[in-house]
Amino acid sequence: MSDDNQSEARAFARDALETVAVVVAVGAVLFAVSGVWPPMVAVESGSMQPTLERGDLVVVTAEGRYGGPAADDYGVVTANASEGYGRLGGPGDVVVYDTPSRDGSPIIHRAVFWVEDGENWYDRANTSYVDGADSCAELLSCPAPHAGYVTRGDDNDYYDQARGIAPPVRPDWVRAKGQFHVPYLGELRLEVQKLL
């Protein structure tokens, strides 16, 4: 191998290592700041429109980080307790959650209010979002089978718990909280996911 070829090979190796080092450093900083991995999620549906569109990238943090003044013991501020605090275009926190009984990607919706185990939460619910139910008996998760958050996509006409998407969301099902979003940047991730 000639000296020129060796120099080019070394330069290429150095450039590749520098690129990998920068990517690792950025990932480490994002993890240190957010406290979760991955520190970003791509929005897969229109349920949070107009704030979050399909294909937006949401930067997330661990639920205990960067909470508002009305944060509960788990670091989440519900919309009903927000007292002027809001994230992603509305009152309270937007949480990324996953239930053990559900397949597929985690859900990113707003935490609206907290319910206790056995609570008839219909009485506290906004009746516009109970999917036509006239009482607790007509809702799948009412009375609440356990304590947790009642959640809703900002663009949905119903609580997740009114349609059976999820029972009240237990704190240990919450994987992260949304902090801010970058429009359309998650589209690349969604397209790659389709290919896999």
Secondary structure, 3 states (H helix, E strand, C coil): CCHHHHHHHHHHHHHHHHHHHHHHHHHHHHHHHHCCCCCEEECCCCCCCCCCCCCCEEEEECCCCCCCCCCCCCCCCCHHHCCCCEECCEEECEEEECCCCCCCCCEEEEEEEEECCCCCHHHCCCHHHECCCCCHHHCCCCCCCCCEEEEECCCCCECHHHHCCCCCECHHHEEEEEEEEECCCCHHHHHHHHHC
